[in-house]
Amino acid sequence: MSKYEHILFDLDGTLTDSGPGIMNGFEYSLGKMGVDVPDRGFLKQFVGPPLSESFEKKLGFSPEDAARGIAYYKEYYADKGVYENDVYPGIKELLGKLKASGKKMIVATTKAELMANVVLDHFGLREYFDLLVATEDQYGRPIILFDPSATKERIKDKEAYRVIQLKNNLFFII
C-alpha cells in the first residue's frame, strides 16, 4: 500500500457522523440555559469545535456559564447524544483493509476518552484500532498530549518517532 505504518483518524466527522447527537446536545443545553435556538441550522456551527470554544467564543458565554452549559451538554450527550451517531458508509471496509495490511491504526479525538470508547464499542469500531488518544481521560481530567520539551532522545524507538499536528492545534507523539 504505502510507506506509512501509522494511520491517524479523527472520530467525529471522519469515522462517524456525530452531528445529530452534538446538535441535540447543544439544543438541550441551550434550552436549560434559557437560550432560544432559532432553527436547526444554527446548531451546525457547534459540530467540530471543542465545547469550551463553542460556548465561550461562538456563544459569548462567560467561563462560568460555559462550564454550566458544558455540564448540561454532557448530561444529554452521555445518555442519548453519543448514540445519535452513524458510521459513514464504507468506513468499516476501509479500516478492515488497512488493518489487514498491517497498519497501526489510531483514533485521535477532542472528545473525552469515556465517550470515545462508547462510540468505538457501540458502533463496532474498536477492533480496528491499536490506540485511542483523547483530550480528557475517563475521569474528565485533561490529558497532556504533547510536551514541547520532548525530544527524539527521550523516545526509545527513534524510528517510530513522529509528531503530528491535528486540528485545534493539538499535537500527538506516535
C-alpha positions, 0 to 999 in steps of 0.5 A: 500500500504505502510507506506509512505504518501509522494511520491517524483518524479523527472520530467525529466527522471522519469515522462517524457522523456525530452531528445529530447527537452534538446538535441535540446536545447543544439544543438541550443545553441551550434550552436549560440555559434559557437560550432560544435556538432559532432553527436547526441550522444554527446548531451546525456551527457547534459540530467540530469545535471543542465545547469550551470554544463553542460556548465561550467564543461562538456563544459569548458565554462567560467561563462560568456559564460555559462550564454550566452549559458544558455540564448540561451538554454532557448530561444529554450527550452521555445518555442519548447524544453519543448514540445519535451517531452513524458510521459513514458508509464504507468506513468499516471496509476501509479500516478492515483493509488497512488493518489487514495490511498491517497498519497501526491504526489510531483514533485521535479525538477532542472528545473525552476518552469515556465517550470515545470508547462508547462510540468505538464499542457501540458502533463496532469500531474498536477492533480496528484500532491499536490506540485511542488518544483523547483530550480528557481521560475517563475521569474528565481530567485533561490529558497532556498530549504533547510536551514541547520539551520532548525530544527524539532522545527521550523516545526509545524507538527513534524510528517510530518517532513522529509528531503530528499536528491535528486540528485545534492545534493539538499535537500527538507523539506516535 
